Amino acid sequence: MSKLRALTKPHILLATWFGSGYLPKAPGTWGSVAAIPPGLVLLWLGGIPVLLGGIVVVTALGFWASRKFDEDHGTHDSKMIVIDEVAGQWIALIPVLTAQGLSPLLTVLAFLLFRLFDITKPWPISYFDSQVKGPLGVMGDDVIAGLAALICLYGALYAGFG
């Protein structure tokens, strides 16, 4: 089945975040980039509560879509699955909304920090990546990488940066 035709299946469309997981070289980075505009729209529309709702929805959909994608392809945590990056990147975006509005600098830092933690996988991110199987392993390492980026960004804000 062609990749374009595969995108007609809802679980593949979501797992690859509308095809961004099919982009060559570094699909996780492409998935993170593709996550930022809708995440910022959620922040702009309703602030942190709306983004949190989006995180819950995309994480729940990610459990379903990643399981179905891996079943279809006979894989575990295929690199083409990037809905987990969406959940993690949206978590990292939470501090981007400040009293002054959406911060472009914090948006870039949220992206860079999330990618840093997702790529280097320090503990406990590495535990979820290597030891936890199924959708919890697929989604878990990116959710924790997003939390690590969020903590760093709030630390930077607390220290007066941004």
N, C-alpha and C positions, 0 to 999 in steps of 0.2 A: 504494500500500500504506500502510495506517495505521501510525503510529509504534508503537502497541501491538502490532500484528501483526508488524511488522518485528523486534520484540524476540524473536521466536521463532527468529530466525536467530542462531546462536552468534557470528558475527563482528560483527553489529550490537549484540548484547547486550554484548559485551566492548568494542567500540570506543566505545560510548556509556556505558560503565561502568554497566550495568544501568539505562539510561535517563536517567541524570543529565545527559548531553549534550543531551537534548531539552528540558531546563528552559529557560524563556525568560530572556533577559538574562543575559549572562556565563556561558555554559555551562562555560568553563574553570574559573571559580571554583567552580561547583557540583561539577564533577568533582574538584577538589582537596578540597573539603569531604567529598565522598563517599569519598575515598581515606583520610581520616584514621582513622576507626574500624577498618577492617580492618588498616591499618598498625600501629596501636597494639596490636591483638590479636596480630599476629605478634610484635611486640616483647615483649609480656607472656608469650606462650607459650614463646618460645625465644630471646629476646634478638636481638642484632644479626645473628648467623649466620642465623637463620630469616627475618628481614626481608630480608637480602641475597639469600637464596634466592627469596623472594617477588618481589624487584625483578627478578631474572634471568628468572623465569617470566613476570611481567606485561610485561616489555619484549619478550621473544620473542613472546608472544601479541599484543602491540601492533603489532609489525611485520606479522604476518599479518592481524590484524583491520583495521588502518588501510588496508592495501593493498586488501583485499576491499571495505571500506566505500567507499573512493574509487572503485574500479572500478564498483561498483553504482550510485553516484550521479554519476559523471562529474566528480568534484571532485579537488582536491589539498588535503589538510589541512583538511577540512571542520571548521567550528567545533563540530559535533556530536561529533567524535571527541575523547574526553577520556581515553582510556586512557593517552595520553602524559602527561597531568597526574598520573595515578595513579603512574606510574613516577617522575616528577620529585618529587612530593610525598613518596613513600616514601623516596627518597634523602635529602631534606631532613629526614626524621624520624629518621634514624640517631642524631644526637646527643641526641635526646630521652631516651634511656635513660641515666641517670646512676647513680652509686653509690647515690644515694638512691631510685632507682626511676624511674618515668615522671614527667617534669616537665611539669605543665600549662603553666607559663610558656614553656618551650622548645617545647612543641607549638604554642602560638599564634605564637611567633616563627618557627618552621619554616614555618607556613602563610603568614604575612605576607611573609617573605623570599622564599619560593618564588614567590608571586604577584607580588611586586615585580619579580623578575628575569624572570619569564615575560611580564609585561605590558610592561615597559620594553625588554626584549631588548637589553642592552648586548652588545658584541662579546665573545666569539664566538657567543653565542646568536643574534644577528641574522643571522650568516652561515648557520647551519643553517636558520633560519626562511626566509630569502629565496633562498639559493643552492643548497641541497641538495634534490633532488627525491625523490619516492617516500617509502617508509616511513622511511628514514634521516632525511630532513628532518622528517617528522612527529614522530618520536620523539626525534631528536637535540637539538632546541632545548630540550625540556623536561628531558631527562636532564642537560644542561649547566646549566640553570637550577637544578635540584635540587642539583647539585654546588656551584654558587656559594653557594646557601643553606647547604649543609652546611659549607662552608669558613668562612662568616661565623659560624655557630653555634659551631663548634669554636673559632674565634678569640675569641668572647665568653666561652666557658667557660674558655679559657686565661687570659683577662684577669680572670677571677674573677666574671663576670656569670653568674647562674643558679645 
